[in-house]
């Protein structure tokens, strides 16, 4: 997750160093071509190696596999509760839900605005040449790499916090446990930006202001990483839509900021123009602290966050059945009556995974669905059903 969080920022910082000089010497077509080659190779590699991880899809595939193995009809609980969706309905949800989350969930809106301001600041330019202007990002890149290293001990902190909550009987640490790095990063960002803004004097060596872009890069990654993890934990089943909303707003700011920053520097001067983004970042400092102290209360009042929390609570109640099934598999393998014993063990195994049998013949209520498995080779069928 640390690498994932740093990647969107490492691109805009390291990219101008390569792309700037490439654009000056070979033209913009080679810049676009290099990106197309790079992203194309990654797309092919990812398509072939990265597995499906979306829970509703995994449950749907598992239900289809069980239906094929047993000859009965299985449906995932999500399918039963929500019903089957057409392709048009899926597109409608995928295109509308991010905007609904952005406009109706205060957590998503506040954090998306905060991240968009930081991201837009990264794209501010003063009108230097493409190649030399890219070198100014070296200080930011150093701060980002330092932030990635900082996440190593912070992961240990979070692991200890999660263990303490699990020991108390909770499903895990609350989403707010992800935010301490953001508390640090939110202070580092305006600190670095203000010093960067007011060390731009001819009497001060240029390396000074570049050095103080490192706190900005350090804080940016900490804030970005903490917020991403927080949104994942707070919205779980809606995390993809939350990320989509966040990315749209963040990318919009990144596209709009370069359109007016040159005029801003010409009209306000170097110091005050650079200070505007610092003041904006300073205004956002309370956001992580607000969610750290009152996030649980705010989440309970947000529709989608509340639904996500209820889903996780439902999974928590299913955990004992899942553990019992795992213990049964690791226990004695001696089968007294395979056709009876193993079939009965499929019930606690399948139900916690969110898959329930749906009988096609509703009139035969006296027959237990799980005991109607194919009798030709019960050990083989049940073993495959438990995979």
LINCORGI-V171129 format. One record per helix or strand of 3 or more residues. SS is the DSSP state (H for helix, E for strand). FROM is the first residue (numbers start at 1). TO is the last residue. If there is no record, write none. Layout:
ss=SS from=FROM to=TO
ss=SS from=FROM to=TO
This chain:
ss=H from=2 to=26
ss=H from=28 to=49
ss=H from=55 to=70
ss=E from=74 to=76
ss=H from=77 to=82
ss=H from=87 to=104
ss=H from=106 to=122
ss=H from=130 to=135
ss=H from=138 to=167
ss=H from=175 to=178
ss=H from=180 to=198
ss=H from=206 to=211
ss=H from=214 to=268
ss=H from=270 to=283
ss=H from=285 to=300
ss=H from=303 to=330
ss=H from=338 to=352
ss=E from=355 to=357
ss=H from=369 to=372
ss=H from=378 to=386
